[in-house]
Amino acid sequence: MRVRRVQPARYGLFILAAIWILLILPLSAMAAPYAAYVIDARTGEVLHSRNADTRLHPASLTKMMTLYIAFEAIKRGEISLDSKVKITSHAASEPPSKLGLKSGQTISLRYLIRAAAVKSANDAATAIGEAIEGSEAKFARRMNRTAKALGMTNTTFKNAHGLTESGHMSTAHDMTIMGRHLLYDHPEYYNLFSRITADAGVRKVSHTNRRFLGSYKGADGIKTGYTRAAGFNLTASAERGNERVIVTVFGGTSTSARNAKVTELMDLGFRRAPSRAPLNKPSKPVYADVEDTPGASGGAGKVIRLVGAVTTSKRPTLRPGHQPQVVVATAEVPQATSPILNSDITAALKEAQQTAPPVVAEAPAPTPEPAAEAETLLASVSVRPTLRPSSAASLVETAAVKQVTPKAPPAPEVITRVSTSGGRHWGVNVGRYPSRYAAEKVLLKTALSEISTLDGSLRKVVRRPQGFDANFLGMTRETADLACRRLVARNVNCFMIGPSS
Protein backbone atom coordinates (compact mmCIF):
# COMPACT_ATOMS: atom_id res chain seq x y z
CA MET A 1 0.00 0.00 0.00
CA ARG A 2 1.39 3.33 -1.03
CA VAL A 3 1.00 6.38 1.29
CA ARG A 4 0.62 9.68 -0.51
CA ARG A 5 2.74 12.44 0.85
CA VAL A 6 1.30 15.96 0.93
CA GLN A 7 3.62 18.46 -0.56
CA PRO A 8 4.89 21.10 1.90
CA ALA A 9 3.84 23.81 -0.54
CA ARG A 10 0.20 22.85 -0.04
CA TYR A 11 0.51 23.45 3.71
CA GLY A 12 1.63 26.97 2.90
CA LEU A 13 -1.45 27.54 0.75
CA PHE A 14 -3.75 26.45 3.59
CA ILE A 15 -2.01 28.79 6.02
CA LEU A 16 -2.24 31.74 3.62
CA ALA A 17 -5.95 31.08 3.06
CA ALA A 18 -6.61 31.09 6.81
CA ILE A 19 -4.74 34.36 7.22
CA TRP A 20 -6.68 35.90 4.34
CA ILE A 21 -10.01 34.91 5.96
CA LEU A 22 -9.03 36.46 9.29
CA LEU A 23 -7.56 39.68 7.91
CA ILE A 24 -9.43 40.40 4.70
CA LEU A 25 -13.02 39.54 5.61
CA PRO A 26 -14.90 42.53 7.05
CA LEU A 27 -15.46 42.89 10.76
CA SER A 28 -19.18 42.37 10.10
CA ALA A 29 -18.40 38.62 9.87
CA MET A 30 -17.84 38.74 13.64
CA ALA A 31 -20.98 40.71 14.43
CA ALA A 32 -21.99 41.70 17.96
CA PRO A 33 -25.21 40.20 19.41
CA TYR A 34 -28.41 41.65 17.96
CA ALA A 35 -31.30 43.12 19.96
CA ALA A 36 -34.25 45.36 19.11
CA TYR A 37 -37.13 47.11 20.88
CA VAL A 38 -39.98 49.20 19.46
CA ILE A 39 -42.57 51.20 21.43
CA ASP A 40 -45.38 53.66 20.89
CA ALA A 41 -43.81 56.75 22.47
CA ARG A 42 -47.19 58.21 23.47
CA THR A 43 -48.24 55.29 25.66
CA GLY A 44 -45.09 53.21 26.14
CA GLU A 45 -46.85 50.19 24.57
CA VAL A 46 -44.43 47.56 23.22
CA LEU A 47 -44.83 47.04 19.46
CA HIS A 48 -41.86 44.68 18.86
CA SER A 49 -39.19 43.06 21.01
CA ARG A 50 -36.26 40.76 20.34
CA ASN A 51 -33.52 40.03 22.91
CA ALA A 52 -34.62 43.33 24.47
CA ASP A 53 -33.51 42.40 28.01
CA THR A 54 -30.13 40.94 27.03
CA ARG A 55 -27.32 42.93 28.64
CA LEU A 56 -25.04 44.23 25.86
CA HIS A 57 -22.52 47.00 25.30
CA PRO A 58 -24.44 50.28 24.75
CA ALA A 59 -21.48 52.24 23.30
CA SER A 60 -22.32 55.94 22.86
CA LEU A 61 -26.01 55.42 23.63
CA THR A 62 -24.57 55.99 27.11
CA LYS A 63 -24.40 59.70 26.34
CA MET A 64 -28.20 59.89 26.48
CA MET A 65 -27.91 59.42 30.26
CA THR A 66 -24.97 61.85 30.48
CA LEU A 67 -27.04 64.52 28.74
CA TYR A 68 -30.19 63.70 30.75
CA ILE A 69 -28.31 64.34 34.00
CA ALA A 70 -26.83 67.54 32.57
CA PHE A 71 -30.32 68.84 31.72
CA GLU A 72 -31.53 67.79 35.18
CA ALA A 73 -28.61 69.58 36.89
CA ILE A 74 -29.33 72.77 34.95
CA LYS A 75 -33.00 72.72 36.02
CA ARG A 76 -32.00 72.22 39.66
CA GLY A 77 -29.54 75.11 39.59
CA GLU A 78 -26.45 72.95 40.10
CA ILE A 79 -24.85 74.36 36.96
CA SER A 80 -25.84 76.60 34.05
CA LEU A 81 -25.40 76.51 30.28
CA ASP A 82 -22.95 79.41 30.58
CA SER A 83 -20.84 77.79 33.33
CA LYS A 84 -17.17 77.69 32.36
CA VAL A 85 -15.75 74.18 32.49
CA LYS A 86 -11.99 73.62 32.81
CA ILE A 87 -10.89 70.58 30.84
CA THR A 88 -8.87 68.03 32.80
CA SER A 89 -6.07 65.91 31.38
CA HIS A 90 -8.33 62.87 31.85
CA ALA A 91 -11.08 64.36 29.67
CA ALA A 92 -8.63 65.62 27.06
CA SER A 93 -7.02 62.18 26.74
CA GLU A 94 -10.24 60.34 25.81
CA PRO A 95 -9.97 58.50 22.46
CA PRO A 96 -12.06 59.48 19.42
CA SER A 97 -14.69 60.40 18.57
CA LYS A 98 -13.73 63.66 20.25
CA LEU A 99 -13.96 67.42 19.96
CA GLY A 100 -10.20 67.89 20.40
CA LEU A 101 -10.24 69.67 23.76
CA LYS A 102 -6.92 70.49 25.43
CA SER A 103 -6.00 70.03 29.07
CA GLY A 104 -6.46 73.32 30.94
CA GLN A 105 -8.76 74.75 28.28
CA THR A 106 -11.96 76.50 29.44
CA ILE A 107 -15.22 76.11 27.54
CA SER A 108 -18.91 76.80 28.24
CA LEU A 109 -21.11 73.88 29.21
CA ARG A 110 -23.51 74.59 26.33
CA TYR A 111 -20.78 73.73 23.80
CA LEU A 112 -19.91 70.49 25.60
CA ILE A 113 -23.57 69.48 25.47
CA ARG A 114 -23.77 70.18 21.73
CA ALA A 115 -20.58 68.24 21.08
CA ALA A 116 -21.79 65.22 23.08
CA ALA A 117 -25.28 65.21 21.54
CA VAL A 118 -24.35 65.91 17.91
CA LYS A 119 -20.73 64.83 17.46
CA SER A 120 -20.85 62.13 20.18
CA ALA A 121 -17.56 63.52 21.48
CA ASN A 122 -16.05 61.40 24.26
CA ASP A 123 -13.89 64.19 25.69
CA ALA A 124 -16.96 66.46 25.93
CA ALA A 125 -19.01 63.76 27.71
CA THR A 126 -16.27 63.18 30.29
CA ALA A 127 -15.92 66.93 30.86
CA ILE A 128 -19.67 67.23 31.49
CA GLY A 129 -19.55 64.50 34.13
CA GLU A 130 -16.54 66.02 35.87
CA ALA A 131 -18.11 69.50 35.85
CA ILE A 132 -21.30 68.27 37.54
CA GLU A 133 -19.96 65.75 40.07
CA GLY A 134 -16.25 66.53 40.34
CA SER A 135 -15.03 63.24 38.88
CA GLU A 136 -16.15 60.68 36.33
CA ALA A 137 -16.40 57.98 39.03
CA LYS A 138 -18.83 60.07 41.09
CA PHE A 139 -20.76 60.92 37.94
CA ALA A 140 -21.07 57.22 37.09
CA ARG A 141 -22.60 56.61 40.52
CA ARG A 142 -25.14 59.34 39.82
CA MET A 143 -25.85 57.78 36.42
CA ASN A 144 -26.66 54.47 38.12
CA ARG A 145 -28.92 56.14 40.69
CA THR A 146 -30.78 57.89 37.90
CA ALA A 147 -31.04 54.70 35.86
CA LYS A 148 -32.68 52.91 38.79
CA ALA A 149 -35.08 55.80 39.35
CA LEU A 150 -36.07 55.64 35.67
CA GLY A 151 -36.70 51.89 35.81
CA MET A 152 -33.61 50.88 33.80
CA THR A 153 -33.17 47.74 35.88
CA ASN A 154 -30.61 45.95 33.68
CA THR A 155 -28.20 48.85 33.17
CA THR A 156 -24.87 49.56 34.85
CA PHE A 157 -22.73 52.56 33.91
CA LYS A 158 -19.00 52.86 34.51
CA ASN A 159 -18.24 56.01 32.48
CA ALA A 160 -19.91 59.01 30.86
CA HIS A 161 -19.08 58.26 27.20
CA GLY A 162 -19.79 54.57 26.60
CA LEU A 163 -16.41 53.26 25.49
CA THR A 164 -16.11 49.55 26.26
CA GLU A 165 -15.40 48.85 29.92
CA SER A 166 -15.94 45.73 31.99
CA GLY A 167 -19.42 45.80 33.53
CA HIS A 168 -20.62 48.81 31.50
CA MET A 169 -23.78 47.22 30.10
CA SER A 170 -27.37 48.00 29.14
CA THR A 171 -30.27 46.62 27.10
CA ALA A 172 -32.39 47.65 24.13
CA HIS A 173 -35.36 47.92 26.51
CA ASP A 174 -33.54 50.23 28.95
CA MET A 175 -32.13 52.49 26.26
CA THR A 176 -35.59 52.91 24.76
CA ILE A 177 -36.83 53.99 28.20
CA MET A 178 -33.93 56.44 28.33
CA GLY A 179 -34.83 57.92 24.94
CA ARG A 180 -38.49 58.33 25.93
CA HIS A 181 -37.54 60.19 29.11
CA LEU A 182 -35.26 62.53 27.17
CA LEU A 183 -38.17 63.33 24.86
CA TYR A 184 -40.78 64.03 27.53
CA ASP A 185 -38.79 65.10 30.61
CA HIS A 186 -36.62 67.70 28.84
CA PRO A 187 -38.48 68.74 25.68
CA GLU A 188 -36.74 72.13 25.64
CA TYR A 189 -33.43 70.41 24.84
CA TYR A 190 -34.71 67.62 22.58
CA ASN A 191 -34.12 69.63 19.38
CA LEU A 192 -30.38 69.06 19.89
CA PHE A 193 -30.76 65.48 18.70
CA SER A 194 -32.09 66.49 15.27
CA ARG A 195 -29.49 69.15 14.44
CA ILE A 196 -27.47 68.13 11.38
CA THR A 197 -24.71 70.53 12.41
CA ALA A 198 -23.98 72.55 15.54
CA ASP A 199 -21.53 75.16 16.82
CA ALA A 200 -19.44 73.46 19.51
CA GLY A 201 -17.41 76.54 20.41
CA VAL A 202 -14.04 75.42 19.11
CA ARG A 203 -15.46 74.26 15.78
CA LYS A 204 -18.57 73.26 13.89
CA VAL A 205 -19.58 69.61 14.24
CA SER A 206 -21.83 67.30 12.19
CA HIS A 207 -24.40 64.82 13.47
CA THR A 208 -23.37 61.16 13.58
CA ASN A 209 -26.95 60.20 12.65
CA ARG A 210 -27.38 62.62 9.75
CA ARG A 211 -27.93 59.83 7.18
CA PHE A 212 -30.96 58.42 8.96
CA LEU A 213 -32.30 61.89 9.86
CA GLY A 214 -32.10 62.89 6.24
CA SER A 215 -33.60 59.73 4.78
CA TYR A 216 -36.48 58.77 7.09
CA LYS A 217 -39.60 60.95 7.09
CA GLY A 218 -40.37 62.37 10.53
CA ALA A 219 -37.09 61.28 12.15
CA ASP A 220 -35.86 63.74 14.80
CA GLY A 221 -33.29 61.85 16.90
CA ILE A 222 -31.90 60.43 19.02
CA LYS A 223 -28.42 58.85 19.45
CA THR A 224 -25.98 56.55 17.66
CA GLY A 225 -23.30 54.34 19.17
CA TYR A 226 -20.46 52.19 17.91
CA THR A 227 -17.62 50.14 19.37
CA ARG A 228 -16.20 46.86 18.12
CA ALA A 229 -17.75 45.05 21.09
CA ALA A 230 -21.16 46.69 20.65
CA GLY A 231 -21.52 46.84 16.90
CA PHE A 232 -23.57 49.64 15.35
CA ASN A 233 -26.28 50.80 17.78
CA LEU A 234 -29.04 53.39 17.40
CA THR A 235 -31.94 54.71 19.44
CA ALA A 236 -34.17 56.60 17.00
CA SER A 237 -37.46 58.48 17.23
CA ALA A 238 -39.82 59.63 14.49
CA GLU A 239 -43.16 61.41 14.45
CA ARG A 240 -45.85 61.23 11.76
CA GLY A 241 -49.09 63.03 12.38
CA ASN A 242 -50.35 62.06 15.82
CA GLU A 243 -48.10 59.02 16.02
CA ARG A 244 -44.58 58.75 17.44
CA VAL A 245 -42.44 55.63 17.52
CA ILE A 246 -39.13 54.97 19.29
CA VAL A 247 -36.81 52.17 18.08
CA THR A 248 -33.58 50.82 19.57
CA VAL A 249 -31.26 48.45 17.71
CA PHE A 250 -28.10 46.85 19.15
CA GLY A 251 -25.50 44.94 17.15
CA GLY A 252 -25.84 46.32 13.63
CA THR A 253 -23.16 45.10 11.24
CA SER A 254 -22.58 48.50 9.59
CA THR A 255 -24.06 52.00 9.52
CA SER A 256 -26.11 51.28 6.41
CA ALA A 257 -27.29 47.86 7.66
CA ARG A 258 -28.27 49.36 11.01
CA ASN A 259 -30.16 52.23 9.38
CA ALA A 260 -31.97 49.79 7.10
CA LYS A 261 -33.02 47.69 10.10
CA VAL A 262 -34.21 50.75 12.03
CA THR A 263 -36.19 51.88 8.98
CA GLU A 264 -37.84 48.45 8.79
CA LEU A 265 -38.73 48.52 12.50
CA MET A 266 -39.96 52.12 12.29
CA ASP A 267 -42.33 51.18 9.48
CA LEU A 268 -43.51 48.20 11.53
CA GLY A 269 -44.10 50.47 14.52
CA PHE A 270 -46.16 52.99 12.56
CA ARG A 271 -48.26 50.15 11.10
CA ARG A 272 -48.99 48.70 14.53
CA ALA A 273 -49.43 51.95 16.47
CA PRO A 274 -53.02 53.25 16.63
CA SER A 275 -53.68 56.51 14.82
CA ARG A 276 -55.13 57.96 18.02
CA ALA A 277 -53.90 57.19 21.50
CA PRO A 278 -53.87 59.08 24.81
CA LEU A 279 -50.59 60.78 25.67
CA ASN A 280 -49.32 59.06 28.81
CA LYS A 281 -45.98 60.68 29.59
CA PRO A 282 -43.53 58.70 31.71
CA SER A 283 -43.27 59.69 35.35
CA LYS A 284 -40.25 61.79 36.20
CA PRO A 285 -37.68 60.04 38.40
CA VAL A 286 -38.24 60.07 42.16
CA TYR A 287 -35.01 59.41 44.02
CA ALA A 288 -36.36 57.71 47.15
CA ASP A 289 -33.83 55.50 48.95
CA VAL A 290 -32.17 54.51 45.67
CA GLU A 291 -28.72 53.03 46.26
CA ASP A 292 -25.80 52.66 43.89
CA THR A 293 -25.26 49.35 42.15
CA PRO A 294 -22.64 47.53 44.30
CA GLY A 295 -19.25 47.98 42.77
CA ALA A 296 -20.53 50.20 39.99
CA SER A 297 -17.66 52.59 40.30
CA GLY A 298 -16.00 51.53 43.49
CA GLY A 299 -16.82 52.66 47.00
CA ALA A 300 -19.97 52.39 49.03
CA GLY A 301 -23.31 53.45 47.65
CA LYS A 302 -24.78 56.73 48.85
CA VAL A 303 -28.46 56.93 49.70
CA ILE A 304 -30.27 60.05 48.53
CA ARG A 305 -33.90 61.07 48.69
CA LEU A 306 -35.83 63.43 46.48
CA VAL A 307 -39.58 63.66 46.97
CA GLY A 308 -41.75 64.18 43.91
CA ALA A 309 -44.44 66.82 43.52
CA VAL A 310 -47.63 66.58 45.56
CA THR A 311 -50.65 66.61 43.30
CA THR A 312 -53.35 66.96 45.98
CA SER A 313 -53.54 68.60 49.37
CA LYS A 314 -53.12 66.36 52.39
CA ARG A 315 -55.58 68.45 54.42
CA PRO A 316 -59.02 66.92 55.03
CA THR A 317 -62.22 68.55 53.76
CA LEU A 318 -64.11 70.63 56.34
CA ARG A 319 -67.76 70.15 57.19
CA PRO A 320 -70.16 72.27 55.09
CA GLY A 321 -70.47 75.81 56.39
CA HIS A 322 -67.44 75.57 58.66
CA GLN A 323 -64.80 78.20 57.96
CA PRO A 324 -61.52 77.89 59.85
CA GLN A 325 -60.24 80.92 61.70
CA VAL A 326 -56.51 81.37 61.43
CA VAL A 327 -55.06 82.75 64.66
CA VAL A 328 -51.36 83.53 64.65
CA ALA A 329 -49.93 85.75 67.35
CA THR A 330 -46.62 86.61 65.76
CA ALA A 331 -45.08 86.15 62.33
CA GLU A 332 -41.56 84.84 62.86
CA VAL A 333 -39.16 85.89 60.13
CA PRO A 334 -35.58 84.59 59.98
CA GLN A 335 -32.90 87.25 59.96
CA ALA A 336 -30.71 87.71 56.95
CA THR A 337 -27.41 85.87 57.24
CA SER A 338 -25.54 88.50 55.24
CA PRO A 339 -25.58 92.33 55.43
CA ILE A 340 -26.18 92.34 51.68
CA LEU A 341 -29.66 90.90 52.24
CA ASN A 342 -30.90 93.62 54.60
CA SER A 343 -32.37 95.60 51.72
CA ASP A 344 -34.20 92.51 50.45
CA ILE A 345 -36.03 91.56 53.66
CA THR A 346 -38.94 93.93 53.17
CA ALA A 347 -39.49 92.90 49.55
CA ALA A 348 -39.19 89.20 50.38
CA LEU A 349 -41.63 89.58 53.29
CA LYS A 350 -44.21 91.24 51.04
CA GLU A 351 -43.77 88.54 48.39
CA ALA A 352 -44.21 85.76 50.95
CA GLN A 353 -47.31 87.39 52.44
CA GLN A 354 -48.92 87.53 49.00
CA THR A 355 -48.88 83.72 48.79
CA ALA A 356 -51.13 83.27 51.85
CA PRO A 357 -54.24 84.98 53.32
CA PRO A 358 -53.62 87.96 55.65
CA VAL A 359 -52.54 86.91 59.15
CA VAL A 360 -55.01 88.17 61.75
CA ALA A 361 -54.60 88.09 65.53
CA GLU A 362 -57.83 88.22 67.52
CA ALA A 363 -58.17 88.30 71.30
CA PRO A 364 -60.77 85.95 72.80
CA ALA A 365 -64.00 87.28 74.28
CA PRO A 366 -63.93 88.16 78.01
CA THR A 367 -66.16 85.21 78.98
CA PRO A 368 -65.93 82.67 76.18
CA GLU A 369 -68.28 79.77 75.98
CA PRO A 370 -66.47 76.42 76.26
CA ALA A 371 -67.71 75.17 72.88
CA ALA A 372 -66.76 78.38 71.07
CA GLU A 373 -63.30 78.43 72.63
CA ALA A 374 -62.75 74.81 71.62
CA GLU A 375 -63.69 75.59 68.02
CA THR A 376 -61.27 78.55 67.97
CA LEU A 377 -58.52 76.34 69.39
CA LEU A 378 -59.06 73.77 66.64
CA ALA A 379 -58.82 76.44 63.94
CA SER A 380 -55.68 78.02 65.40
CA VAL A 381 -53.72 74.78 65.42
CA SER A 382 -54.53 73.39 61.97
CA VAL A 383 -57.39 72.17 59.83
CA ARG A 384 -58.24 68.70 61.18
CA PRO A 385 -60.95 66.10 60.48
CA THR A 386 -64.24 66.23 62.40
CA LEU A 387 -63.82 64.66 65.83
CA ARG A 388 -66.05 61.95 67.26
CA PRO A 389 -68.46 63.18 69.98
CA SER A 390 -66.36 61.75 72.80
CA SER A 391 -63.17 63.42 71.51
CA ALA A 392 -64.93 66.76 70.99
CA ALA A 393 -66.36 66.69 74.49
CA SER A 394 -62.92 65.98 75.92
CA LEU A 395 -61.40 68.90 74.03
CA VAL A 396 -64.20 71.23 75.14
CA GLU A 397 -63.71 70.16 78.73
CA THR A 398 -59.96 70.78 78.51
CA ALA A 399 -60.40 74.14 76.81
CA ALA A 400 -62.94 75.28 79.37
CA VAL A 401 -60.35 74.94 82.16
CA LYS A 402 -58.10 77.55 80.52
CA GLN A 403 -59.38 81.12 80.90
CA VAL A 404 -57.75 83.70 78.67
CA THR A 405 -57.48 87.30 79.84
CA PRO A 406 -58.50 89.72 77.06
CA LYS A 407 -55.63 91.68 75.59
CA ALA A 408 -55.21 94.08 72.74
CA PRO A 409 -53.82 92.50 69.59
CA PRO A 410 -50.01 92.63 69.82
CA ALA A 411 -48.07 94.45 67.13
CA PRO A 412 -46.33 92.14 64.66
CA GLU A 413 -42.73 91.49 65.67
CA VAL A 414 -39.95 90.32 63.36
CA ILE A 415 -37.65 87.91 65.15
CA THR A 416 -35.45 84.93 64.34
CA ARG A 417 -35.51 81.56 65.99
CA VAL A 418 -33.26 78.77 64.84
CA SER A 419 -32.29 75.60 66.61
CA THR A 420 -30.66 72.30 65.83
CA SER A 421 -31.24 70.72 69.24
CA GLY A 422 -33.34 67.71 70.07
CA GLY A 423 -31.54 65.18 67.86
CA ARG A 424 -32.63 66.80 64.63
CA HIS A 425 -30.14 65.54 62.06
CA TRP A 426 -32.14 65.93 58.83
CA GLY A 427 -32.48 68.83 56.44
CA VAL A 428 -33.60 69.87 52.98
CA ASN A 429 -31.76 71.35 50.01
CA VAL A 430 -33.54 73.92 47.84
CA GLY A 431 -30.99 74.22 45.06
CA ARG A 432 -27.44 75.13 44.11
CA TYR A 433 -26.71 78.71 43.08
CA PRO A 434 -23.80 80.57 41.48
CA SER A 435 -23.20 82.91 44.44
CA ARG A 436 -23.61 82.94 48.22
CA TYR A 437 -25.84 85.99 47.92
CA ALA A 438 -28.23 84.16 45.57
CA ALA A 439 -28.38 81.13 47.87
CA GLU A 440 -29.05 83.27 50.97
CA LYS A 441 -31.75 85.19 49.18
CA VAL A 442 -33.53 81.95 48.19
CA LEU A 443 -33.25 80.66 51.76
CA LEU A 444 -34.84 83.81 53.15
CA LYS A 445 -37.65 83.80 50.59
CA THR A 446 -38.32 80.10 51.15
CA ALA A 447 -38.33 80.49 54.94
CA LEU A 448 -40.90 83.28 54.71
CA SER A 449 -43.18 81.36 52.35
CA GLU A 450 -43.04 78.07 54.31
CA ILE A 451 -42.64 79.33 57.87
CA SER A 452 -44.97 76.71 59.34
CA THR A 453 -42.64 73.78 58.55
CA LEU A 454 -39.23 75.50 58.35
CA ASP A 455 -39.62 77.39 61.64
CA GLY A 456 -36.84 76.30 63.98
CA SER A 457 -34.53 75.10 61.21
CA LEU A 458 -31.06 76.47 60.56
CA ARG A 459 -30.40 78.23 57.26
CA LYS A 460 -26.96 77.29 55.96
CA VAL A 461 -25.13 77.98 52.70
CA VAL A 462 -22.53 75.31 51.82
CA ARG A 463 -19.89 76.09 49.24
CA ARG A 464 -19.33 73.39 46.60
CA PRO A 465 -16.98 73.25 43.60
CA GLN A 466 -20.00 73.81 41.33
CA GLY A 467 -21.67 76.56 43.40
CA PHE A 468 -23.41 77.27 46.71
CA ASP A 469 -25.95 74.84 48.19
CA ALA A 470 -28.95 76.42 49.96
CA ASN A 471 -29.84 74.14 52.92
CA PHE A 472 -32.22 74.11 55.88
CA LEU A 473 -30.74 71.95 58.65
CA GLY A 474 -31.65 70.80 62.16
CA MET A 475 -34.93 69.09 61.27
CA THR A 476 -36.53 65.74 62.06
CA ARG A 477 -37.02 63.33 59.16
CA GLU A 478 -40.78 63.80 59.29
CA THR A 479 -40.51 67.60 59.27
CA ALA A 480 -38.00 67.56 56.42
CA ASP A 481 -40.22 65.23 54.40
CA LEU A 482 -43.28 67.44 54.99
CA ALA A 483 -41.35 70.61 54.11
CA CYS A 484 -40.07 69.08 50.87
CA ARG A 485 -43.52 67.92 49.81
CA ARG A 486 -45.00 71.34 50.45
CA LEU A 487 -42.17 73.12 48.62
CA VAL A 488 -42.33 70.79 45.62
CA ALA A 489 -46.09 71.45 45.47
CA ARG A 490 -45.15 75.13 45.03
CA ASN A 491 -42.76 74.25 42.19
CA VAL A 492 -39.68 74.74 44.41
CA ASN A 493 -36.85 72.25 43.84
CA CYS A 494 -36.24 70.31 47.04
CA PHE A 495 -34.64 67.10 48.21
CA MET A 496 -33.97 65.73 51.68
CA ILE A 497 -30.53 65.62 53.30
CA GLY A 498 -29.97 62.67 55.61
CA PRO A 499 -27.60 62.40 58.60
CA SER A 500 -24.92 60.77 56.42
CA SER A 501 -25.18 63.19 53.48
BELLIN-V934771 format. One record per run of one state. SS is the DSSP state (2 for helix, 1 for strand, 0 for the rest). FROM is the first residue (numbers start at 1). LEN is the number of residues. If there is no record, write none. Layout:
BEGIN
SS,FROM,LEN  SS,FROM,LEN
END
This chain:
BEGIN
0,1,7  2,8,17  0,25,2  2,27,4  0,31,4  1,35,6  0,41,5  1,46,5  0,51,5  1,56,1  0,57,2  2,59,17  0,76,8  1,84,3  0,87,2  2,89,4  0,93,13  1,106,3  2,109,11  0,120,2  2,122,12  0,134,2  2,136,15  0,151,5  1,156,1  0,157,12  1,169,2  0,171,1  2,172,14  0,186,4  2,190,5  0,195,2  1,197,3  0,200,4  1,204,3  0,207,3  2,210,6  0,216,3  1,219,9  0,228,3  1,231,10  0,241,2  1,243,10  0,253,2  2,255,18  0,273,15  1,288,3  0,291,13  1,304,2  0,306,33  2,339,15  0,354,16  2,370,12  0,382,7  2,389,13  0,402,16  1,418,1  0,419,7  1,426,8  0,434,2  2,436,14  0,450,1  2,451,4  0,455,1  1,456,1  0,457,1  1,458,7  0,465,2  1,467,9  0,476,1  2,477,13  0,490,5  1,495,3  0,498,4
END
